[in-house]
Amino acid sequence: MIEVFKTNVCDRCDANMLIEQIQQSFFNYQVNFDLEDCDRILRVKCITGTIQSALLIDFLKNLGFDAEVLPDEIPFAGRSSIDTITL
């Protein structure tokens, strides 16, 4: 399972520290940050089982950072239907 979080992490040093802290506390999680994204993304993959989002958000809050789960969104590819047909 993969979960994506929006964060307020701005600095690569903070991101590296958080990666280390998360991986020490959540043994089955693989994590990375995309600080170039406008939402300063934290991606979390759980090798075995599900991600405990609320627990991880509280964990980050205790370290002084905010995070929220980004909803799954499927981009709209466009409309291919015809509104009216004239015979």
HTML snippet that shows the backbone in 3Dmol.js (N, CA, C, O; Angstrom):
<script src="https://3Dmol.org/build/3Dmol-min.js"></script>
<div id="view" style="width:600px;height:400px;position:relative"></div>
<script>
const pdb = `
ATOM      1  N   MET A   1       0.844  -1.183   0.000  1.00  0.00           N
ATOM      2  CA  MET A   1       0.000   0.000   0.000  1.00  0.00           C
ATOM      3  C   MET A   1       0.884   1.239   0.000  1.00  0.00           C
ATOM      4  O   MET A   1       1.938   1.263   0.635  1.00  0.00           O
ATOM      5  N   ILE A   2       0.439   2.277  -0.726  1.00  0.00           N
ATOM      6  CA  ILE A   2       1.142   3.551  -0.762  1.00  0.00           C
ATOM      7  C   ILE A   2       0.174   4.650  -0.355  1.00  0.00           C
ATOM      8  O   ILE A   2      -0.976   4.672  -0.792  1.00  0.00           O
ATOM      9  N   GLU A   3       0.652   5.562   0.486  1.00  0.00           N
ATOM     10  CA  GLU A   3      -0.145   6.728   0.887  1.00  0.00           C
ATOM     11  C   GLU A   3       0.692   7.963   0.595  1.00  0.00           C
ATOM     12  O   GLU A   3       1.913   7.954   0.757  1.00  0.00           O
ATOM     13  N   VAL A   4       0.023   9.024   0.165  1.00  0.00           N
ATOM     14  CA  VAL A   4       0.700  10.273  -0.166  1.00  0.00           C
ATOM     15  C   VAL A   4       0.178  11.366   0.758  1.00  0.00           C
ATOM     16  O   VAL A   4      -1.030  11.521   0.940  1.00  0.00           O
ATOM     17  N   PHE A   5       1.109  12.118   1.338  1.00  0.00           N
ATOM     18  CA  PHE A   5       0.766  13.163   2.294  1.00  0.00           C
ATOM     19  C   PHE A   5       1.264  14.516   1.803  1.00  0.00           C
ATOM     20  O   PHE A   5       2.339  14.619   1.213  1.00  0.00           O
ATOM     21  N   LYS A   6       0.470  15.546   2.052  1.00  0.00           N
ATOM     22  CA  LYS A   6       0.895  16.922   1.872  1.00  0.00           C
ATOM     23  C   LYS A   6       1.535  17.341   3.189  1.00  0.00           C
ATOM     24  O   LYS A   6       0.978  17.082   4.256  1.00  0.00           O
ATOM     25  N   THR A   7       2.712  17.993   3.125  1.00  0.00           N
ATOM     26  CA  THR A   7       3.408  18.375   4.359  1.00  0.00           C
ATOM     27  C   THR A   7       3.823  19.843   4.311  1.00  0.00           C
ATOM     28  O   THR A   7       3.670  20.518   3.293  1.00  0.00           O
ATOM     29  N   ASN A   8       4.349  20.316   5.433  1.00  0.00           N
ATOM     30  CA  ASN A   8       4.939  21.651   5.486  1.00  0.00           C
ATOM     31  C   ASN A   8       6.460  21.571   5.619  1.00  0.00           C
ATOM     32  O   ASN A   8       7.094  22.524   6.072  1.00  0.00           O
ATOM     33  N   VAL A   9       7.038  20.453   5.229  1.00  0.00           N
ATOM     34  CA  VAL A   9       8.492  20.271   5.282  1.00  0.00           C
ATOM     35  C   VAL A   9       9.110  21.027   4.101  1.00  0.00           C
ATOM     36  O   VAL A   9       8.775  20.763   2.946  1.00  0.00           O
ATOM     37  N   CYS A  10      10.006  21.960   4.395  1.00  0.00           N
ATOM     38  CA  CYS A  10      10.595  22.806   3.341  1.00  0.00           C
ATOM     39  C   CYS A  10      12.054  22.481   3.069  1.00  0.00           C
ATOM     40  O   CYS A  10      12.555  22.736   1.974  1.00  0.00           O
ATOM     41  N   ASP A  11      12.718  21.937   4.027  1.00  0.00           N
ATOM     42  CA  ASP A  11      14.170  21.845   4.021  1.00  0.00           C
ATOM     43  C   ASP A  11      14.620  20.386   3.879  1.00  0.00           C
ATOM     44  O   ASP A  11      14.071  19.500   4.534  1.00  0.00           O
ATOM     45  N   ARG A  12      15.596  20.144   3.044  1.00  0.00           N
ATOM     46  CA  ARG A  12      16.097  18.787   2.795  1.00  0.00           C
ATOM     47  C   ARG A  12      16.662  18.165   4.073  1.00  0.00           C
ATOM     48  O   ARG A  12      16.511  16.961   4.280  1.00  0.00           O
ATOM     49  N   CYS A  13      17.309  18.955   4.934  1.00  0.00           N
ATOM     50  CA  CYS A  13      17.842  18.417   6.200  1.00  0.00           C
ATOM     51  C   CYS A  13      16.708  17.900   7.086  1.00  0.00           C
ATOM     52  O   CYS A  13      16.818  16.830   7.686  1.00  0.00           O
ATOM     53  N   ASP A  14      15.612  18.671   7.163  1.00  0.00           N
ATOM     54  CA  ASP A  14      14.445  18.217   7.931  1.00  0.00           C
ATOM     55  C   ASP A  14      13.862  16.945   7.315  1.00  0.00           C
ATOM     56  O   ASP A  14      13.505  16.010   8.032  1.00  0.00           O
ATOM     57  N   ALA A  15      13.769  16.915   5.993  1.00  0.00           N
ATOM     58  CA  ALA A  15      13.234  15.733   5.308  1.00  0.00           C
ATOM     59  C   ALA A  15      14.076  14.505   5.606  1.00  0.00           C
ATOM     60  O   ALA A  15      13.531  13.438   5.888  1.00  0.00           O
ATOM     61  N   ASN A  16      15.390  14.636   5.547  1.00  0.00           N
ATOM     62  CA  ASN A  16      16.275  13.506   5.833  1.00  0.00           C
ATOM     63  C   ASN A  16      16.143  13.032   7.270  1.00  0.00           C
ATOM     64  O   ASN A  16      16.150  11.829   7.531  1.00  0.00           O
ATOM     65  N   MET A  17      16.021  13.982   8.218  1.00  0.00           N
ATOM     66  CA  MET A  17      15.835  13.625   9.617  1.00  0.00           C
ATOM     67  C   MET A  17      14.516  12.886   9.806  1.00  0.00           C
ATOM     68  O   MET A  17      14.454  11.899  10.539  1.00  0.00           O
ATOM     69  N   LEU A  18      13.452  13.367   9.142  1.00  0.00           N
ATOM     70  CA  LEU A  18      12.142  12.725   9.263  1.00  0.00           C
ATOM     71  C   LEU A  18      12.139  11.333   8.654  1.00  0.00           C
ATOM     72  O   LEU A  18      11.534  10.415   9.207  1.00  0.00           O
ATOM     73  N   ILE A  19      12.804  11.167   7.530  1.00  0.00           N
ATOM     74  CA  ILE A  19      12.909   9.837   6.914  1.00  0.00           C
ATOM     75  C   ILE A  19      13.534   8.868   7.903  1.00  0.00           C
ATOM     76  O   ILE A  19      13.039   7.758   8.097  1.00  0.00           O
ATOM     77  N   GLU A  20      14.611   9.292   8.520  1.00  0.00           N
ATOM     78  CA  GLU A  20      15.294   8.433   9.495  1.00  0.00           C
ATOM     79  C   GLU A  20      14.392   8.113  10.689  1.00  0.00           C
ATOM     80  O   GLU A  20      14.304   6.960  11.112  1.00  0.00           O
ATOM     81  N   GLN A  21      13.721   9.134  11.229  1.00  0.00           N
ATOM     82  CA  GLN A  21      12.839   8.938  12.382  1.00  0.00           C
ATOM     83  C   GLN A  21      11.664   8.019  12.051  1.00  0.00           C
ATOM     84  O   GLN A  21      11.315   7.138  12.838  1.00  0.00           O
ATOM     85  N   ILE A  22      11.061   8.228  10.888  1.00  0.00           N
ATOM     86  CA  ILE A  22       9.918   7.400  10.486  1.00  0.00           C
ATOM     87  C   ILE A  22      10.353   5.953  10.311  1.00  0.00           C
ATOM     88  O   ILE A  22       9.681   5.036  10.784  1.00  0.00           O
ATOM     89  N   GLN A  23      11.474   5.747   9.631  1.00  0.00           N
ATOM     90  CA  GLN A  23      11.915   4.370   9.380  1.00  0.00           C
ATOM     91  C   GLN A  23      12.365   3.662  10.652  1.00  0.00           C
ATOM     92  O   GLN A  23      12.307   2.434  10.721  1.00  0.00           O
ATOM     93  N   GLN A  24      12.811   4.406  11.660  1.00  0.00           N
ATOM     94  CA  GLN A  24      13.163   3.786  12.939  1.00  0.00           C
ATOM     95  C   GLN A  24      11.917   3.405  13.734  1.00  0.00           C
ATOM     96  O   GLN A  24      11.916   2.409  14.458  1.00  0.00           O
ATOM     97  N   SER A  25      10.862   4.197  13.597  1.00  0.00           N
ATOM     98  CA  SER A  25       9.645   3.964  14.378  1.00  0.00           C
ATOM     99  C   SER A  25       8.615   3.090  13.672  1.00  0.00           C
ATOM    100  O   SER A  25       7.830   2.397  14.320  1.00  0.00           O
ATOM    101  N   PHE A  26       8.621   3.125  12.353  1.00  0.00           N
ATOM    102  CA  PHE A  26       7.681   2.342  11.553  1.00  0.00           C
ATOM    103  C   PHE A  26       8.519   1.435  10.648  1.00  0.00           C
ATOM    104  O   PHE A  26       8.830   1.792   9.511  1.00  0.00           O
ATOM    105  N   PHE A  27       8.877   0.270  11.162  1.00  0.00           N
ATOM    106  CA  PHE A  27       9.864  -0.600  10.520  1.00  0.00           C
ATOM    107  C   PHE A  27       9.509  -1.036   9.105  1.00  0.00           C
ATOM    108  O   PHE A  27      10.406  -1.258   8.292  1.00  0.00           O
ATOM    109  N   ASN A  28       8.232  -1.162   8.795  1.00  0.00           N
ATOM    110  CA  ASN A  28       7.815  -1.671   7.489  1.00  0.00           C
ATOM    111  C   ASN A  28       7.555  -0.576   6.459  1.00  0.00           C
ATOM    112  O   ASN A  28       7.064  -0.855   5.366  1.00  0.00           O
ATOM    113  N   TYR A  29       7.883   0.668   6.804  1.00  0.00           N
ATOM    114  CA  TYR A  29       7.617   1.793   5.901  1.00  0.00           C
ATOM    115  C   TYR A  29       8.863   2.162   5.107  1.00  0.00           C
ATOM    116  O   TYR A  29       9.971   2.213   5.640  1.00  0.00           O
ATOM    117  N   GLN A  30       8.654   2.415   3.828  1.00  0.00           N
ATOM    118  CA  GLN A  30       9.671   3.030   2.982  1.00  0.00           C
ATOM    119  C   GLN A  30       9.148   4.414   2.660  1.00  0.00           C
ATOM    120  O   GLN A  30       8.008   4.556   2.216  1.00  0.00           O
ATOM    121  N   VAL A  31       9.967   5.447   2.877  1.00  0.00           N
ATOM    122  CA  VAL A  31       9.478   6.815   2.726  1.00  0.00           C
ATOM    123  C   VAL A  31      10.422   7.657   1.880  1.00  0.00           C
ATOM    124  O   VAL A  31      11.629   7.418   1.831  1.00  0.00           O
ATOM    125  N   ASN A  32       9.834   8.653   1.211  1.00  0.00           N
ATOM    126  CA  ASN A  32      10.635   9.654   0.521  1.00  0.00           C
ATOM    127  C   ASN A  32       9.829  10.938   0.412  1.00  0.00           C
ATOM    128  O   ASN A  32       8.601  10.934   0.498  1.00  0.00           O
ATOM    129  N   PHE A  33      10.545  12.031   0.220  1.00  0.00           N
ATOM    130  CA  PHE A  33       9.938  13.350   0.074  1.00  0.00           C
ATOM    131  C   PHE A  33      10.160  13.860  -1.337  1.00  0.00           C
ATOM    132  O   PHE A  33      11.181  13.579  -1.965  1.00  0.00           O
ATOM    133  N   ASP A  34       9.180  14.621  -1.827  1.00  0.00           N
ATOM    134  CA  ASP A  34       9.336  15.391  -3.051  1.00  0.00           C
ATOM    135  C   ASP A  34       9.098  16.849  -2.668  1.00  0.00           C
ATOM    136  O   ASP A  34       7.971  17.343  -2.709  1.00  0.00           O
ATOM    137  N   LEU A  35      10.188  17.527  -2.295  1.00  0.00           N
ATOM    138  CA  LEU A  35      10.080  18.903  -1.842  1.00  0.00           C
ATOM    139  C   LEU A  35       9.923  19.881  -2.999  1.00  0.00           C
ATOM    140  O   LEU A  35       9.623  21.055  -2.781  1.00  0.00           O
ATOM    141  N   GLU A  36      10.121  19.411  -4.223  1.00  0.00           N
ATOM    142  CA  GLU A  36       9.924  20.259  -5.405  1.00  0.00           C
ATOM    143  C   GLU A  36       8.439  20.428  -5.723  1.00  0.00           C
ATOM    144  O   GLU A  36       8.051  21.409  -6.359  1.00  0.00           O
ATOM    145  N   ASP A  37       7.617  19.492  -5.293  1.00  0.00           N
ATOM    146  CA  ASP A  37       6.179  19.565  -5.509  1.00  0.00           C
ATOM    147  C   ASP A  37       5.592  20.672  -4.635  1.00  0.00           C
ATOM    148  O   ASP A  37       6.078  20.910  -3.530  1.00  0.00           O
ATOM    149  N   CYS A  38       4.556  21.345  -5.120  1.00  0.00           N
ATOM    150  CA  CYS A  38       3.957  22.442  -4.355  1.00  0.00           C
ATOM    151  C   CYS A  38       3.367  21.973  -3.023  1.00  0.00           C
ATOM    152  O   CYS A  38       3.232  22.770  -2.094  1.00  0.00           O
ATOM    153  N   ASP A  39       3.017  20.699  -2.923  1.00  0.00           N
ATOM    154  CA  ASP A  39       2.465  20.147  -1.677  1.00  0.00           C
ATOM    155  C   ASP A  39       3.538  19.528  -0.778  1.00  0.00           C
ATOM    156  O   ASP A  39       3.228  18.984   0.281  1.00  0.00           O
ATOM    157  N   ARG A  40       4.792  19.615  -1.203  1.00  0.00           N
ATOM    158  CA  ARG A  40       5.916  19.034  -0.447  1.00  0.00           C
ATOM    159  C   ARG A  40       5.556  17.622   0.029  1.00  0.00           C
ATOM    160  O   ARG A  40       5.384  17.352   1.218  1.00  0.00           O
ATOM    161  N   ILE A  41       5.456  16.768  -0.938  1.00  0.00           N
ATOM    162  CA  ILE A  41       4.915  15.418  -0.805  1.00  0.00           C
ATOM    163  C   ILE A  41       5.793  14.501   0.050  1.00  0.00           C
ATOM    164  O   ILE A  41       7.017  14.480  -0.076  1.00  0.00           O
ATOM    165  N   LEU A  42       5.132  13.758   0.909  1.00  0.00           N
ATOM    166  CA  LEU A  42       5.737  12.621   1.610  1.00  0.00           C
ATOM    167  C   LEU A  42       5.031  11.383   1.082  1.00  0.00           C
ATOM    168  O   LEU A  42       3.816  11.249   1.225  1.00  0.00           O
ATOM    169  N   ARG A  43       5.793  10.474   0.469  1.00  0.00           N
ATOM    170  CA  ARG A  43       5.237   9.206  -0.008  1.00  0.00           C
ATOM    171  C   ARG A  43       5.656   8.118   0.971  1.00  0.00           C
ATOM    172  O   ARG A  43       6.818   8.019   1.367  1.00  0.00           O
ATOM    173  N   VAL A  44       4.683   7.315   1.344  1.00  0.00           N
ATOM    174  CA  VAL A  44       4.941   6.232   2.289  1.00  0.00           C
ATOM    175  C   VAL A  44       4.431   4.942   1.681  1.00  0.00           C
ATOM    176  O   VAL A  44       3.280   4.847   1.257  1.00  0.00           O
ATOM    177  N   LYS A  45       5.306   3.952   1.646  1.00  0.00           N
ATOM    178  CA  LYS A  45       4.930   2.621   1.169  1.00  0.00           C
ATOM    179  C   LYS A  45       5.099   1.657   2.332  1.00  0.00           C
ATOM    180  O   LYS A  45       6.138   1.632   2.992  1.00  0.00           O
ATOM    181  N   CYS A  46       4.067   0.867   2.571  1.00  0.00           N
ATOM    182  CA  CYS A  46       4.138  -0.160   3.613  1.00  0.00           C
ATOM    183  C   CYS A  46       4.402  -1.501   2.946  1.00  0.00           C
ATOM    184  O   CYS A  46       3.629  -1.954   2.101  1.00  0.00           O
ATOM    185  N   ILE A  47       5.493  -2.119   3.334  1.00  0.00           N
ATOM    186  CA  ILE A  47       5.902  -3.382   2.734  1.00  0.00           C
ATOM    187  C   ILE A  47       4.928  -4.498   3.114  1.00  0.00           C
ATOM    188  O   ILE A  47       4.610  -5.358   2.292  1.00  0.00           O
ATOM    189  N   THR A  48       4.463  -4.478   4.349  1.00  0.00           N
ATOM    190  CA  THR A  48       3.547  -5.515   4.829  1.00  0.00           C
ATOM    191  C   THR A  48       2.369  -4.862   5.553  1.00  0.00           C
ATOM    192  O   THR A  48       2.531  -4.328   6.650  1.00  0.00           O
ATOM    193  N   GLY A  49       1.208  -4.906   4.950  1.00  0.00           N
ATOM    194  CA  GLY A  49       0.026  -4.385   5.625  1.00  0.00           C
ATOM    195  C   GLY A  49      -0.354  -2.995   5.182  1.00  0.00           C
ATOM    196  O   GLY A  49      -0.028  -2.568   4.074  1.00  0.00           O
ATOM    197  N   THR A  50      -1.057  -2.281   6.069  1.00  0.00           N
ATOM    198  CA  THR A  50      -1.585  -0.965   5.743  1.00  0.00           C
ATOM    199  C   THR A  50      -0.808   0.128   6.468  1.00  0.00           C
ATOM    200  O   THR A  50      -0.107  -0.126   7.447  1.00  0.00           O
ATOM    201  N   ILE A  51      -0.950   1.332   5.967  1.00  0.00           N
ATOM    202  CA  ILE A  51      -0.304   2.491   6.570  1.00  0.00           C
ATOM    203  C   ILE A  51      -1.244   3.080   7.616  1.00  0.00           C
ATOM    204  O   ILE A  51      -2.432   3.279   7.361  1.00  0.00           O
ATOM    205  N   GLN A  52      -0.707   3.350   8.765  1.00  0.00           N
ATOM    206  CA  GLN A  52      -1.481   3.941   9.849  1.00  0.00           C
ATOM    207  C   GLN A  52      -1.365   5.463   9.738  1.00  0.00           C
ATOM    208  O   GLN A  52      -0.551   6.091  10.415  1.00  0.00           O
ATOM    209  N   SER A  53      -2.191   6.036   8.873  1.00  0.00           N
ATOM    210  CA  SER A  53      -2.092   7.455   8.526  1.00  0.00           C
ATOM    211  C   SER A  53      -2.223   8.368   9.736  1.00  0.00           C
ATOM    212  O   SER A  53      -1.401   9.265   9.925  1.00  0.00           O
ATOM    213  N   ALA A  54      -3.229   8.157  10.545  1.00  0.00           N
ATOM    214  CA  ALA A  54      -3.452   9.024  11.713  1.00  0.00           C
ATOM    215  C   ALA A  54      -2.267   8.958  12.671  1.00  0.00           C
ATOM    216  O   ALA A  54      -1.849   9.980  13.215  1.00  0.00           O
ATOM    217  N   LEU A  55      -1.732   7.772  12.876  1.00  0.00           N
ATOM    218  CA  LEU A  55      -0.581   7.607  13.761  1.00  0.00           C
ATOM    219  C   LEU A  55       0.641   8.329  13.200  1.00  0.00           C
ATOM    220  O   LEU A  55       1.382   8.969  13.947  1.00  0.00           O
ATOM    221  N   LEU A  56       0.852   8.228  11.898  1.00  0.00           N
ATOM    222  CA  LEU A  56       1.986   8.895  11.261  1.00  0.00           C
ATOM    223  C   LEU A  56       1.817  10.414  11.309  1.00  0.00           C
ATOM    224  O   LEU A  56       2.788  11.131  11.549  1.00  0.00           O
ATOM    225  N   ILE A  57       0.610  10.911  11.087  1.00  0.00           N
ATOM    226  CA  ILE A  57       0.351  12.352  11.169  1.00  0.00           C
ATOM    227  C   ILE A  57       0.635  12.868  12.576  1.00  0.00           C
ATOM    228  O   ILE A  57       1.249  13.923  12.734  1.00  0.00           O
ATOM    229  N   ASP A  58       0.193  12.134  13.602  1.00  0.00           N
ATOM    230  CA  ASP A  58       0.484  12.516  14.994  1.00  0.00           C
ATOM    231  C   ASP A  58       1.979  12.467  15.277  1.00  0.00           C
ATOM    232  O   ASP A  58       2.511  13.334  15.970  1.00  0.00           O
ATOM    233  N   PHE A  59       2.653  11.459  14.747  1.00  0.00           N
ATOM    234  CA  PHE A  59       4.102  11.307  14.920  1.00  0.00           C
ATOM    235  C   PHE A  59       4.817  12.543  14.367  1.00  0.00           C
ATOM    236  O   PHE A  59       5.694  13.105  15.024  1.00  0.00           O
ATOM    237  N   LEU A  60       4.437  12.964  13.148  1.00  0.00           N
ATOM    238  CA  LEU A  60       5.058  14.137  12.539  1.00  0.00           C
ATOM    239  C   LEU A  60       4.720  15.411  13.322  1.00  0.00           C
ATOM    240  O   LEU A  60       5.562  16.296  13.475  1.00  0.00           O
ATOM    241  N   LYS A  61       3.492  15.490  13.809  1.00  0.00           N
ATOM    242  CA  LYS A  61       3.084  16.659  14.594  1.00  0.00           C
ATOM    243  C   LYS A  61       3.929  16.782  15.857  1.00  0.00           C
ATOM    244  O   LYS A  61       4.310  17.887  16.246  1.00  0.00           O
ATOM    245  N   ASN A  62       4.223  15.654  16.497  1.00  0.00           N
ATOM    246  CA  ASN A  62       5.078  15.668  17.698  1.00  0.00           C
ATOM    247  C   ASN A  62       6.501  16.118  17.387  1.00  0.00           C
ATOM    248  O   ASN A  62       7.220  16.573  18.276  1.00  0.00           O
ATOM    249  N   LEU A  63       6.904  15.993  16.131  1.00  0.00           N
ATOM    250  CA  LEU A  63       8.230  16.448  15.698  1.00  0.00           C
ATOM    251  C   LEU A  63       8.178  17.869  15.145  1.00  0.00           C
ATOM    252  O   LEU A  63       9.194  18.398  14.695  1.00  0.00           O
ATOM    253  N   GLY A  64       6.991  18.491  15.178  1.00  0.00           N
ATOM    254  CA  GLY A  64       6.855  19.885  14.774  1.00  0.00           C
ATOM    255  C   GLY A  64       6.462  20.111  13.319  1.00  0.00           C
ATOM    256  O   GLY A  64       6.647  21.209  12.795  1.00  0.00           O
ATOM    257  N   PHE A  65       5.923  19.084  12.659  1.00  0.00           N
ATOM    258  CA  PHE A  65       5.561  19.195  11.247  1.00  0.00           C
ATOM    259  C   PHE A  65       4.109  18.811  11.028  1.00  0.00           C
ATOM    260  O   PHE A  65       3.550  17.996  11.763  1.00  0.00           O
ATOM    261  N   ASP A  66       3.505  19.407  10.010  1.00  0.00           N
ATOM    262  CA  ASP A  66       2.119  19.111   9.656  1.00  0.00           C
ATOM    263  C   ASP A  66       2.084  18.194   8.444  1.00  0.00           C
ATOM    264  O   ASP A  66       2.945  18.263   7.567  1.00  0.00           O
ATOM    265  N   ALA A  67       1.079  17.341   8.413  1.00  0.00           N
ATOM    266  CA  ALA A  67       0.859  16.451   7.268  1.00  0.00           C
ATOM    267  C   ALA A  67      -0.622  16.140   7.181  1.00  0.00           C
ATOM    268  O   ALA A  67      -1.332  16.088   8.186  1.00  0.00           O
ATOM    269  N   GLU A  68      -1.066  15.935   5.956  1.00  0.00           N
ATOM    270  CA  GLU A  68      -2.440  15.495   5.727  1.00  0.00           C
ATOM    271  C   GLU A  68      -2.450  14.571   4.517  1.00  0.00           C
ATOM    272  O   GLU A  68      -1.666  14.742   3.583  1.00  0.00           O
ATOM    273  N   VAL A  69      -3.338  13.604   4.544  1.00  0.00           N
ATOM    274  CA  VAL A  69      -3.448  12.647   3.448  1.00  0.00           C
ATOM    275  C   VAL A  69      -4.003  13.372   2.234  1.00  0.00           C
ATOM    276  O   VAL A  69      -5.000  14.088   2.329  1.00  0.00           O
ATOM    277  N   LEU A  70      -3.352  13.184   1.092  1.00  0.00           N
ATOM    278  CA  LEU A  70      -3.879  13.705  -0.162  1.00  0.00           C
ATOM    279  C   LEU A  70      -4.845  12.676  -0.736  1.00  0.00           C
ATOM    280  O   LEU A  70      -4.523  11.490  -0.795  1.00  0.00           O
ATOM    281  N   PRO A  71      -6.030  13.120  -1.159  1.00  0.00           N
ATOM    282  CA  PRO A  71      -7.001  12.168  -1.708  1.00  0.00           C
ATOM    283  C   PRO A  71      -6.542  11.634  -3.054  1.00  0.00           C
ATOM    284  O   PRO A  71      -5.821  12.302  -3.796  1.00  0.00           O
ATOM    285  N   ASP A  72      -6.974  10.419  -3.352  1.00  0.00           N
ATOM    286  CA  ASP A  72      -6.706   9.840  -4.673  1.00  0.00           C
ATOM    287  C   ASP A  72      -7.549  10.598  -5.690  1.00  0.00           C
ATOM    288  O   ASP A  72      -8.757  10.750  -5.510  1.00  0.00           O
ATOM    289  N   GLU A  73      -6.919  11.068  -6.749  1.00  0.00           N
ATOM    290  CA  GLU A  73      -7.641  11.759  -7.801  1.00  0.00           C
ATOM    291  C   GLU A  73      -7.228  11.191  -9.142  1.00  0.00           C
ATOM    292  O   GLU A  73      -6.042  11.022  -9.424  1.00  0.00           O
ATOM    293  N   ILE A  74      -8.214  10.900  -9.957  1.00  0.00           N
ATOM    294  CA  ILE A  74      -7.952  10.406 -11.305  1.00  0.00           C
ATOM    295  C   ILE A  74      -8.196  11.570 -12.252  1.00  0.00           C
ATOM    296  O   ILE A  74      -9.300  12.112 -12.289  1.00  0.00           O
ATOM    297  N   PRO A  75      -7.178  11.965 -13.022  1.00  0.00           N
ATOM    298  CA  PRO A  75      -7.371  13.111 -13.926  1.00  0.00           C
ATOM    299  C   PRO A  75      -8.425  12.830 -14.988  1.00  0.00           C
ATOM    300  O   PRO A  75      -8.523  11.716 -15.501  1.00  0.00           O
ATOM    301  N   PHE A  76      -9.199  13.837 -15.305  1.00  0.00           N
ATOM    302  CA  PHE A  76     -10.234  13.739 -16.324  1.00  0.00           C
ATOM    303  C   PHE A  76      -9.575  13.810 -17.694  1.00  0.00           C
ATOM    304  O   PHE A  76      -8.886  14.781 -18.006  1.00  0.00           O
ATOM    305  N   ALA A  77      -9.784  12.784 -18.509  1.00  0.00           N
ATOM    306  CA  ALA A  77      -9.097  12.680 -19.801  1.00  0.00           C
ATOM    307  C   ALA A  77      -9.832  13.398 -20.920  1.00  0.00           C
ATOM    308  O   ALA A  77      -9.277  13.540 -22.010  1.00  0.00           O
ATOM    309  N   GLY A  78     -11.037  13.848 -20.703  1.00  0.00           N
ATOM    310  CA  GLY A  78     -11.783  14.512 -21.768  1.00  0.00           C
ATOM    311  C   GLY A  78     -13.055  13.760 -22.090  1.00  0.00           C
ATOM    312  O   GLY A  78     -13.230  12.606 -21.700  1.00  0.00           O
ATOM    313  N   ARG A  79     -13.928  14.422 -22.798  1.00  0.00           N
ATOM    314  CA  ARG A  79     -15.223  13.847 -23.121  1.00  0.00           C
ATOM    315  C   ARG A  79     -15.211  13.344 -24.553  1.00  0.00           C
ATOM    316  O   ARG A  79     -14.749  14.043 -25.455  1.00  0.00           O
ATOM    317  N   SER A  80     -15.714  12.144 -24.768  1.00  0.00           N
ATOM    318  CA  SER A  80     -15.738  11.601 -26.123  1.00  0.00           C
ATOM    319  C   SER A  80     -17.157  11.355 -26.627  1.00  0.00           C
ATOM    320  O   SER A  80     -17.338  10.853 -27.737  1.00  0.00           O
ATOM    321  N   SER A  81     -18.155  11.698 -25.834  1.00  0.00           N
ATOM    322  CA  SER A  81     -19.539  11.470 -26.269  1.00  0.00           C
ATOM    323  C   SER A  81     -20.020  12.616 -27.149  1.00  0.00           C
ATOM    324  O   SER A  81     -19.501  13.731 -27.088  1.00  0.00           O
ATOM    325  N   ILE A  82     -21.022  12.319 -27.967  1.00  0.00           N
ATOM    326  CA  ILE A  82     -21.621  13.321 -28.854  1.00  0.00           C
ATOM    327  C   ILE A  82     -22.948  13.733 -28.246  1.00  0.00           C
ATOM    328  O   ILE A  82     -23.788  12.894 -27.921  1.00  0.00           O
ATOM    329  N   ASP A  83     -23.123  15.045 -28.096  1.00  0.00           N
ATOM    330  CA  ASP A  83     -24.343  15.546 -27.457  1.00  0.00           C
ATOM    331  C   ASP A  83     -25.579  15.387 -28.344  1.00  0.00           C
ATOM    332  O   ASP A  83     -26.640  14.995 -27.857  1.00  0.00           O
ATOM    333  N   THR A  84     -25.457  15.682 -29.623  1.00  0.00           N
ATOM    334  CA  THR A  84     -26.605  15.576 -30.529  1.00  0.00           C
ATOM    335  C   THR A  84     -26.195  14.879 -31.819  1.00  0.00           C
ATOM    336  O   THR A  84     -25.096  15.068 -32.340  1.00  0.00           O
ATOM    337  N   ILE A  85     -27.081  14.103 -32.289  1.00  0.00           N
ATOM    338  CA  ILE A  85     -26.833  13.416 -33.571  1.00  0.00           C
ATOM    339  C   ILE A  85     -27.962  13.805 -34.518  1.00  0.00           C
ATOM    340  O   ILE A  85     -29.135  13.661 -34.174  1.00  0.00           O
ATOM    341  N   THR A  86     -27.622  14.295 -35.702  1.00  0.00           N
ATOM    342  CA  THR A  86     -28.624  14.656 -36.705  1.00  0.00           C
ATOM    343  C   THR A  86     -28.584  13.624 -37.804  1.00  0.00           C
ATOM    344  O   THR A  86     -27.521  13.320 -38.346  1.00  0.00           O
ATOM    345  N   LEU A  87     -29.761  13.074 -38.141  1.00  0.00           N
ATOM    346  CA  LEU A  87     -29.839  12.077 -39.220  1.00  0.00           C
ATOM    347  C   LEU A  87     -30.405  12.695 -40.458  1.00  0.00           C
ATOM    348  O   LEU A  87     -30.549  12.018 -41.476  1.00  0.00           O
TER     349      LEU A  87
END
`;
const viewer = $3Dmol.createViewer("view");
viewer.addModel(pdb, "pdb");
viewer.setStyle({}, {cartoon: {color: "spectrum"}});
viewer.zoomTo();
viewer.render();
</script>
